[in-house]
Amino acid sequence: MTQDVEMKEPPAPSNSVSSAASPVLQHLKEIATLIETGAFTKEVRRVLRAVRHTIALRRKLKAPVLSSFLHSVLAPGSEVFVRLTSYLPKDDEHDMEVDTASSGTQAPGKYSLPELEIYCYLLVLIFLIDQKRYNEAKSCSSAAITRVKQLNRRTIDVLAARLYFYYSYSYELTDSLGEIRGTLLALHRTATMRHDELGQETLLNLLLRNYLHYNLYDQAEKLRSKAPRFEAHSNQQFCRYLYYLGRIRTIQLEYTDAKESLLQAARKAPVAARGFRIQCNKWAAIVRLLLGEIPERTVFMQNGMKKALRPYFELTNAVRIGDLELFRSVADKYSATFSKDRTHNLIVRLRHNVIRTGLRNISISYSRISLADVASKLRLDSVADAESIVAKAIRDGAIDATIDHAKGWVLSKETGDIYSTNEPQAAFNSRIAFCLNMHNEAVRALRFPPNSHKEKESAEKRRERQQQEQELAKHIAEEDDDEF
């Protein structure tokens, strides 16, 4: 009996490691089978489903699991196998040997599909980025892009789009985005010629991000305006495009279009994409202030965003009051935050809006006030500055008043009934237009299976479809957290 106990004790740790990792490895093999089926039947939706399943497993990827998966999928000794295994640590590789052997031997070359090669590149690249091995991730992504350039298969487009994203992300993490701009432009041209619309979407956003990273707004607008137009295929990519478009329009002083793009991006973004929504709300708040609007308090009090939006809340409060001194103190207090968010130059533009808001409050409160008091209340340098600012505000229609230059007074006209003007009608029309646009977009987003009007769905197919939809919704929610 003692010999039996002694023989059972040594394998226990190895079996525990293998059993803990085997579910993840089994899932990866199922995903590989799904990609193989999609490649043979030329069904892109299967490859897309495989990518979504992979995102759900991302946090569970470990070096032993990846090593075992590469051994079971790629032909040992091949160039791809040697390159990818070189990025994985060799210490823990023996932990998975038992599990790999038990899974059965596979004939060399069985999994020689290009789709599976690209998928293995994608897995290793994600693992390297999560492990913060950014220089190795750059090398791996460059090798993957070189391989993708040699392939022209529609079933690879979905995998290639993900590779493009992580390729750019790995270079951004090492602060070397400028090195790959030419490569991204060449890839975008190739995707356009091959009618790879998902690749075009992804690469266009990556190029816009590349240009905006170096404040090249003119080049970004030229590329955006000349890029081919097509219907968006990915909600995440469309949200990114709207965000970049809003930033470009803001710099170009087209605040109305910028506001619409930024707010639409924030609304369409998934709830899990908190960081992206925070950036959209920051830029949207600045744009609305530049338009003379005051964002609602609820915008800054959203769950998980209060701390990040605190500087913009205090800035909005200073603009709402029209206190130039408070505005300066807030700008100085959070100057580092505004510089990091790249909104510092926009906040400099807000100074005129603060003065205009203060003038509007003074015009409402006083029917007659001296220019010296105006300069004092607005904390301006001189009476002459106050006179020129008031004159410009009157000319622009910001306040309804006149200036008595001889006596140095500002005479405000009596405020009329706003409901006697066309302003309520304009606001009502804009809200109706917004609702109609949302309805039209929802109708365009509806998708139906081919020939669904010709055949009736059986009860078994209906249950299978509903189960797939629930599974897909779950994975999309997990994917959105990673995507942004």
C-alpha positions in Angstrom: 0.0 0.0 0.0 2.9 2.4 0.7 4.2 1.8 -2.8 0.8 2.8 -4.3 0.7 6.0 -2.3 4.3 6.9 -3.4 3.5 6.3 -7.0 0.3 8.4 -7.0 1.8 11.5 -5.3 4.3 12.7 -8.0 1.9 13.1 -11.0 -0.6 15.2 -8.9 0.9 18.7 -9.6 1.2 18.0 -13.3 -2.3 16.8 -13.7 -3.7 19.8 -11.8 -1.9 22.2 -14.2 -3.0 20.3 -17.2 -6.6 20.0 -16.0 -6.7 23.8 -15.2 -5.4 24.8 -18.7 -7.3 22.1 -20.8 -10.6 24.0 -21.0 -8.9 27.1 -22.5 -6.9 24.9 -24.9 -10.0 23.0 -25.9 -11.8 26.3 -26.6 -8.9 27.4 -28.8 -9.0 24.1 -30.7 -12.8 24.6 -31.2 -12.1 28.1 -32.5 -9.4 26.7 -34.9 -12.0 24.2 -36.2 -14.5 27.0 -36.7 -11.9 29.0 -38.7 -11.1 25.9 -40.7 -14.7 25.3 -41.6 -15.2 29.0 -42.5 -12.1 28.9 -44.8 -13.3 25.8 -46.6 -16.9 27.0 -47.0 -15.8 30.6 -47.6 -18.2 31.8 -44.8 -16.7 35.0 -43.3 -19.3 35.0 -40.5 -17.7 31.9 -39.0 -14.3 33.6 -38.9 -15.9 36.7 -37.4 -17.5 34.5 -34.7 -14.1 32.9 -34.0 -12.5 36.3 -33.4 -15.3 37.2 -30.9 -14.8 33.9 -29.1 -11.1 34.7 -28.9 -11.7 38.1 -27.3 -13.7 36.3 -24.5 -10.7 34.0 -23.8 -8.1 36.8 -23.9 -7.6 37.1 -20.1 -7.1 33.4 -19.8 -4.3 33.1 -22.4 -1.1 31.7 -20.8 2.3 30.8 -22.3 1.8 27.0 -21.8 -1.6 27.1 -23.4 -0.4 29.0 -26.4 2.7 26.7 -26.8 0.5 23.6 -26.7 -2.0 25.2 -29.2 0.8 26.1 -31.6 2.1 22.5 -31.4 -1.3 21.1 -32.3 -2.2 23.6 -35.0 1.0 24.4 -36.9 3.4 22.0 -38.6 6.5 21.5 -36.3 9.6 22.9 -37.9 7.7 25.3 -40.2 8.9 28.9 -40.4 5.7 30.3 -38.7 6.0 27.7 -35.9 9.6 28.5 -35.2 9.1 32.3 -35.2 6.0 32.2 -33.0 7.3 29.8 -30.4 10.5 31.9 -30.1 8.3 34.6 -28.4 7.0 32.2 -25.8 9.0 31.3 -22.6 10.4 27.8 -22.6 10.3 27.1 -18.9 6.7 26.0 -18.5 6.4 24.3 -21.9 6.7 20.8 -20.3 3.6 21.4 -18.2 1.4 21.0 -21.3 3.1 18.1 -22.9 0.8 15.6 -21.2 -2.3 17.4 -22.4 -0.9 17.8 -25.9 -0.1 14.2 -26.2 -3.5 13.1 -24.9 -5.3 15.3 -27.4 -4.0 13.0 -30.2 -1.4 13.4 -32.9 -2.3 15.2 -36.0 -0.8 14.7 -39.4 1.8 17.3 -40.4 0.4 19.9 -42.7 -3.2 19.2 -41.8 -3.6 22.7 -40.5 -1.6 24.5 -43.2 -4.4 27.0 -43.9 -3.3 30.6 -44.1 -6.3 31.6 -41.9 -4.9 29.6 -39.1 -1.4 31.0 -39.5 -2.7 34.5 -39.2 -4.9 33.5 -36.3 -1.8 32.2 -34.5 0.0 35.4 -35.2 -2.9 37.3 -33.7 -3.0 35.1 -30.5 0.7 35.5 -29.8 0.6 39.3 -30.6 -2.3 39.8 -28.1 -0.3 37.7 -25.5 2.8 39.8 -25.9 0.9 43.1 -25.6 -0.8 41.9 -22.4 2.5 40.9 -21.0 3.9 44.4 -21.8 6.6 43.0 -24.0 6.1 45.8 -26.5 9.3 45.5 -28.5 8.7 41.8 -29.2 5.1 42.7 -30.1 6.4 45.2 -32.7 8.6 42.4 -34.2 5.7 39.9 -34.2 3.2 42.4 -35.7 5.6 43.4 -38.5 6.2 39.7 -39.4 2.4 39.2 -39.4 1.8 42.1 -41.7 4.4 40.9 -44.1 2.6 37.5 -44.2 -0.8 39.2 -44.7 0.5 41.2 -47.7 1.2 37.9 -49.5 -2.4 36.7 -49.1 -5.6 37.7 -50.9 -8.5 35.7 -49.4 -11.8 37.1 -48.2 -11.8 34.8 -45.2 -8.6 36.5 -43.9 -10.0 40.0 -44.0 -11.6 39.8 -40.5 -8.4 38.5 -39.0 -6.3 41.0 -40.9 -8.4 43.9 -39.6 -7.6 42.8 -36.0 -4.0 42.5 -36.9 -3.9 46.0 -38.3 -5.2 47.4 -35.1 -2.7 45.6 -32.8 0.1 46.4 -35.3 -0.6 50.1 -34.9 -1.2 49.7 -31.2 2.2 48.0 -30.6 4.0 50.9 -32.3 1.9 53.5 -30.5 2.9 51.9 -27.1 6.6 52.3 -28.1 6.0 55.9 -29.3 7.0 55.1 -32.9 3.8 55.6 -34.8 5.4 57.7 -37.5 7.5 54.7 -38.7 4.5 52.8 -40.0 2.5 55.6 -41.7 3.8 54.6 -45.2 2.9 50.9 -44.5 -0.6 51.8 -43.4 -1.2 53.9 -46.5 0.0 51.0 -48.7 -2.3 48.6 -46.8 -5.2 51.0 -47.2 -4.6 51.2 -50.9 -4.4 47.4 -51.2 -7.6 47.0 -49.2 -9.4 49.5 -51.4 -8.4 47.7 -54.6 -9.5 44.4 -53.1 -12.8 45.8 -51.9 -12.0 44.9 -48.3 -14.4 47.3 -46.7 -13.7 46.2 -43.1 -10.0 46.6 -43.7 -10.6 50.1 -45.2 -12.6 51.1 -42.2 -9.9 49.9 -39.8 -7.0 51.3 -41.7 -8.7 54.7 -42.3 -9.2 55.1 -38.5 -5.6 54.0 -37.8 -4.3 56.6 -40.3 -6.5 59.3 -38.8 -5.2 58.4 -35.4 -1.7 58.4 -36.7 -2.0 61.9 -38.2 -3.8 63.3 -35.1 -1.2 61.9 -32.8 1.3 64.3 -34.5 -1.3 67.1 -34.8 -1.3 66.8 -38.6 -5.0 67.9 -39.0 -4.7 69.1 -42.6 -3.3 65.8 -43.8 -6.0 63.9 -41.8 -8.8 65.9 -43.4 -7.3 65.5 -46.9 -7.2 61.7 -46.4 -10.7 61.6 -44.9 -12.2 63.6 -47.7 -10.6 61.5 -50.5 -11.2 58.1 -48.9 -13.9 55.9 -50.6 -17.4 56.1 -49.1 -19.2 52.9 -48.1 -21.6 51.7 -45.5 -20.1 51.1 -42.0 -19.6 47.4 -41.2 -18.3 47.7 -37.6 -20.0 49.8 -34.9 -16.7 50.2 -33.1 -14.9 51.5 -36.2 -17.8 53.8 -37.0 -17.6 55.3 -33.4 -13.9 55.8 -33.8 -14.4 57.5 -37.2 -17.0 59.9 -35.7 -14.7 60.8 -32.8 -11.8 61.6 -35.1 -14.1 63.5 -37.4 -15.3 65.6 -34.5 -11.8 66.4 -33.5 -10.9 67.5 -37.0 -14.0 69.7 -37.3 -13.3 71.3 -33.9 -9.8 72.4 -35.0 -11.3 73.7 -38.3 -13.8 75.9 -36.2 -16.8 73.9 -37.6 -18.2 73.5 -34.1 -21.8 72.5 -35.1 -20.6 69.5 -37.1 -18.0 68.7 -34.5 -20.7 68.6 -31.7 -22.9 66.3 -33.7 -20.1 63.9 -34.5 -18.8 63.7 -30.9 -22.2 63.3 -29.3 -23.2 60.6 -31.8 -19.9 58.8 -31.1 -20.6 58.9 -27.3 -24.1 57.7 -27.8 -23.2 54.8 -30.1 -20.2 53.6 -28.1 -20.9 50.6 -25.9 -21.4 51.1 -22.1 -18.3 49.0 -21.4 -16.1 51.3 -23.5 -15.8 53.8 -20.6 -12.4 55.3 -21.6 -13.6 56.1 -25.2 -16.8 57.7 -23.9 -14.9 59.8 -21.5 -12.8 61.2 -24.3 -15.8 61.9 -26.4 -17.5 63.8 -23.5 -14.4 65.9 -22.9 -14.2 67.1 -26.4 -18.0 67.5 -26.7 -18.1 69.6 -23.6 -15.4 72.0 -24.9 -17.2 72.2 -28.3 -20.6 73.0 -26.7 -18.9 75.7 -24.6 -17.4 77.2 -27.7 -20.8 77.2 -29.3 -22.2 79.2 -26.3 -24.1 76.2 -24.8 -23.8 75.0 -21.3 -23.6 71.2 -21.0 -26.1 69.6 -18.5 -24.7 68.7 -15.1 -25.7 65.0 -15.7 -23.1 64.7 -18.4 -20.3 65.1 -15.8 -22.0 62.9 -13.2 -22.2 59.7 -15.1 -21.1 56.5 -13.3 -17.4 56.0 -13.5 -16.7 59.4 -15.2 -17.0 61.9 -12.4 -13.3 62.0 -11.5 -12.1 62.1 -15.2 -14.6 64.9 -16.1 -14.0 67.0 -12.9 -11.7 69.5 -14.6 -14.2 70.1 -17.4 -17.0 70.4 -14.9 -15.2 73.2 -13.1 -14.4 74.8 -16.4 -18.0 74.7 -17.5 -19.0 76.3 -14.2 -16.6 79.2 -14.7 -17.9 79.7 -18.2 -21.5 79.6 -17.0 -20.9 82.2 -14.4 -18.8 84.4 -16.8 -16.1 84.9 -14.1 -12.9 85.5 -16.0 -10.7 85.2 -12.9 -12.2 81.8 -11.9 -11.7 80.7 -15.5 -8.0 81.5 -15.3 -7.6 79.7 -12.0 -9.2 76.6 -13.3 -7.2 76.7 -16.5 -4.0 77.0 -14.5 -5.0 74.4 -11.9 -5.7 71.7 -14.6 -3.2 72.8 -17.2 -1.4 69.4 -17.1 -4.7 67.5 -17.6 -5.7 69.8 -20.5 -2.3 69.4 -22.2 -2.5 65.6 -21.9 -6.0 65.6 -23.4 -4.8 67.9 -26.2 -7.6 70.4 -25.4 -5.4 73.2 -24.1 -5.5 75.3 -27.3 -9.3 75.0 -27.3 -9.5 76.3 -23.8 -7.6 79.3 -24.8 -10.3 80.0 -27.3 -12.9 79.9 -24.5 -11.7 83.1 -22.9 -13.8 85.2 -25.4 -16.8 83.0 -24.6 -16.4 83.7 -20.8 -16.3 87.4 -21.5 -19.3 87.2 -23.7 -21.3 85.2 -21.1 -20.4 87.8 -18.4 -21.5 90.6 -20.8 -24.8 88.8 -21.4 -25.4 88.4 -17.6 -24.6 92.1 -17.1 -26.9 93.1 -20.0 -29.8 91.2 -18.4 -29.1 92.5 -14.9 -28.6 96.2 -15.7 -30.6 98.5 -18.0 -27.7 101.0 -17.8 -24.1 100.5 -16.6 -20.9 102.4 -17.1 -18.0 100.9 -19.2 -15.8 101.3 -16.1 -18.0 99.0 -14.1 -18.2 96.6 -17.0 -14.3 96.5 -17.0 -14.3 96.0 -13.3 -16.9 93.2 -13.2 -15.2 91.3 -16.1 -11.7 92.0 -14.7 -10.5 93.6 -17.9 -7.3 95.6 -18.2 -8.8 99.0 -19.2 -12.1 100.8 -20.1 -11.0 100.9 -23.8 -10.8 97.1 -23.8 -14.3 96.9 -22.3 -15.6 99.3 -24.9 -14.2 97.3 -27.9 -15.4 94.0 -26.4 -18.9 95.4 -25.8 -19.0 96.8 -29.4 -18.1 93.5 -30.9 -20.6 91.6 -28.8 -23.3 94.0 -30.0 -22.3 93.6 -33.6 -22.3 89.8 -33.3 -25.7 89.8 -31.7 -24.6 88.4 -28.4 -26.3 91.2 -26.5 -29.1 93.6 -27.4 -27.7 97.0 -26.3 -26.2 100.3 -27.4 -23.2 102.3 -26.3 -23.3 105.9 -25.3 -19.7 106.9 -26.1 -20.1 110.4 -24.8 -21.2 109.4 -21.3 -19.4 106.0 -21.3 -22.6 104.0 -20.7 -24.0 100.7 -22.0 -27.7 100.9 -22.5 -29.5 97.5 -22.6 -32.7 97.2 -24.5 -35.8 95.6 -23.0 -35.9 91.8 -23.3 -38.8 90.7 -25.5 -40.9 87.5 -25.3 -38.8 84.7 -26.7 -42.0 82.8 -27.8 -42.8 85.6 -30.2 -39.6 84.7 -32.2 -38.7 81.7 -34.3 -36.3 80.3 -31.8 -38.7 77.7 -30.2 -39.7 76.5 -33.7 -36.0 76.0 -34.6 -35.3 74.0 -31.4 -38.4 71.9 -32.0 -37.4 71.2 -35.6 -33.9 70.2 -34.6 -35.3 67.6 -32.1 -37.7 66.2 -34.6 -34.8 65.9 -37.1 -32.7 64.0 -34.5 -35.5 61.5 -33.8 -36.0 60.9 -37.5 -32.3 60.3 -38.2 -32.1 57.9 -35.3 -35.1 56.0 -36.7 -33.6 55.8 -40.2 -30.3 54.6 -38.8 -32.1 51.9 -36.8 -34.0 50.7 -39.9 -30.8 50.6 -42.0 -29.0 48.6 -39.3 -31.6 45.8 -39.5 -30.2 42.6 -40.9 -32.1 39.6 -42.3 -30.7 36.2 -43.4 -30.8 35.6 -47.2 -34.1 34.4 -48.6 -35.8 34.6 -45.2 -39.0 35.7 -46.9 -39.1 32.4 -49.0 -38.8 29.8 -46.3 -40.5 29.4 -42.9 -38.3 28.9 -39.8 -38.8 25.6 -37.9 -39.0 25.5 -34.1 -35.6 23.8 -33.9 -33.9 26.4 -36.1 -35.6 29.1 -34.1 -34.2 27.7 -30.8 -30.7 27.4 -32.4 -30.9 30.9 -33.7 -31.9 32.4 -30.4 -29.2 30.5 -28.6 -26.6 31.8 -31.0 -27.9 35.4 -30.6 -27.6 35.2 -26.8 -24.1 33.8 -27.1 -23.1 36.4 -29.6 -24.5 39.2 -27.4 -22.5 38.0 -24.4 -19.2 37.9 -26.4 -19.9 41.3 -28.0 -20.2 42.8 -24.5 -16.9 41.3 -23.5 -15.3 42.4 -26.8 -16.4 46.0 -26.5 -14.5 46.3 -23.2 -11.3 45.3 -25.1 -12.0 47.1 -28.3 -11.8 50.6 -26.9 
